[in-house]
Amino acid sequence: MVKSVRLHAIIHGRVQGVYFRDSTRQTAKRLGLTGWVRNLPGGAVEVTAEGPRPALEMLLAFLRVGPPDARVDAVDVDWPPTGGEFAAFSIRP
């Protein structure tokens, strides 16, 4: 069995209104990850994802670039303990 880990990231830049959340959801789903993505009031996007570390690293590579209309200025990343409470990857309000 592959060990599951958790990625938590805050993405800064022009990341709202450019399909960042939906692109992140599609990428996470393709990678077989669970978790969520949401917009933050200050204009950033927050992501929490769980799955195998290599798949999370691929998601992180996507988050550092984003979809075509996005401009990612910075990504704050941490690796908190895995909670295991997600059944799928969703967009949160």
N, C-alpha and C positions, 0 to 999 in steps of 0.2 A: 504494500500500500504506500502511495506517495504521501509524504507529509504535507499538510496544508499550513500555510502561513498567511499573515494578514499584512496588507499594504494600506497605509493611510496617506493621502496626498492632498495638498491644497495647491491649486494651479492659479497663478496670477498672470494677468495680461488682458488682451481682448479675447475673453473666453466665454462671454455670455452673448446670446443672440447670433451665434455662428454654428449652431448644431453641435456644440461640444458635448453636451450631455448625451444626446442620442448617438453620436459617433462613439463615445466612450462605452455606452451600453452595448452597441453592436460589436465593438472590439472585444469587450469582456465576455460576451456570449460566445463569440467565435473561439475564444481561448479557453472556454469551459470554466470561467470564474463566477463566483457569486459575490453579492454585495450591493452597493448602491452609489449613485452620483447625484449631486444636487448643486444648485446655484446658492451662493452665499450673498447676504445683503450688500457687502462691500464691492461686489463685482467679480469675486473669485469663484472657482468651482471646487467642491470638495468631493473626494472619492474615497470609499472604503471598499476594498476587494479582498477576497480570500481564495486560495487555491495553491497549486504547486509554485514554488519560488520561480522556476524558469518562465512560467506563463505570466506571473506578476511582473517580472522584469520586462517582458514584451509589452505588457500594458503600460508600464512606466515609460518605456521608450516612446509609445504613442502619445502619452500625456505630455511629454516634453516638447512635442511638435504640434499635436492637435489636428483638427480637420483643416482643409484648405484656407478658409477665411479667418482662422484664428491666428493670434499672435501670442505665443507663450513667452512671458518675460522671466518667470521663475516657477520652480516646483519645490514646495516644502514636503519632504518625505520622512515618514517614520514607519517603523515595523512593530506595532504593538502586538500583544498576545492575541492569538486566534480565539474568536468567540464561537464560531461554528453555528451561528444562528440564522444564516441566510440560506434560502432554498433556491434562489435565482438572483439575477442581477437586474436591478430596477432603477428607475429615475424617481427620485423623491422630490416633493414640492419644496 
